Amino acid sequence: MKLVLSLTDQSFAATKSVGIFNVSMGLAKGLMQCPEVEELHILGNAECSSHFRDVPPHVHIHLADKPVPGKFSRIWWDQAGVCNAIRRIGADWAILPKGFPPFFPALGHTRLACYLHDVNWEYYTGPTAPGDSPFPAHELLYFRTLGLRALEVADVVLTSTRFNKARYHAYNPQANVAVAGIGFDTPARPAPAQPGRDVLFYVSPYPHKLTALGIERLSAWLAQRPDAQDIRIHLVGRLPQGTALPSAQWVQHGRMPGEELDRLMRETCRTAAYFSAYEGFGMPPVECLRAGLPCVASDLPPIRENIPARYLFDSSSEQSFIRTMNAAYDNPRTDDTPAYPTWREVAQRCVRALQNNS
């Protein structure tokens, strides 16, 4: 099989979703290990291409002219540049790991697979949508249209959870969807013998990540802890504009490289908290558990698929959060962490889905 994978829009520094960036990089490395892939062509930019040093002879890196195209140049690249590059390579299959196809996918004889991650436009355009969407209406329309287009034109739609598959079939019952999952190559570790005292709190400027609610719930949790003065809250990610933190106990870090985040998990924190109103998978809770850090998370269907029930809380209930948080904080074990596939295994599932539709 001859494959082309487009990573030209992947940038750790610029991405809105670190999760999708990690998935894209992981899938690329997994596909390199699949014996069925005789030729793998990766369309990359200057940043993401630096992740692929000393690749095997059957892997070919193609550098895009612009590192991470933006605005109108990004639209042109999505709609024309990627198609032109795929046609020139002439692969059997093209995989778009960000999921969004061109409106008119003229790919020659190359077939199309889109790795779709969610339909979170539902949260921003549905009947219960918040009124303070950070996305301009035209941007929401663009990505909603491309998401629905993927369900129509892709020969195979790849995704990470059964929840996603059900949502895609709600929009297009004829879509050919395969659940490939998400892989993790770093070995899982047990909780440290002497965990830290602090809390890791994932934050985001996007309303569906419920950052304001998380601050409110964690403040209530601290208020009932007799040892509250010894606990700091480490916020990882970007805060919504104008957010004020309750006190100096709350430490804002921003977006952290993997090594720094791992050190925070292993040496400083005792548990983590992840609030969300909508997910396609929910990677941070899984990443925490695999690092040996208990992570409590909003009880959503895709998160329920991937982490044990004892870590889940009802976002609408302060008592549910406090009860779940206390249980994880006072007994920070992770011995019930499920087994997850490696990226090679996920890539094999993807290749198998393509072979079944050849």
Secondary structure, DSSP 4 states (H G I P E B T S, - for coil): -EEEEE-TT--TTT-S-HHHHHHHHHHHHHHHT-TT-SEEEEEE-HHHHTT--S--TTEEEEE-SSSS--HHHHHHIIIIIHHHHHHHHT-SEEEETT-PPPSS---TT-EEEEE----THHHHHSTT--TT-SS-HHHHHHHHHHHHHHHHH-SEEEES-HHHHHHHHHH-TT--EEE------SPP-PPPSS--SEEEEE--SSGGG-HHHHHHHHHHHHHT-TTGGG--EEEEBPPPTT---SSTTEEEEES--HHHHHHIIIIIEEEEEE--S--SS-HHHHHHHHTT--EEEE--HHHHHHS-GGGEE-TT-HHHHHHHHHHHHHS---TTPPP---HHHHHHHHHHHHHTT-
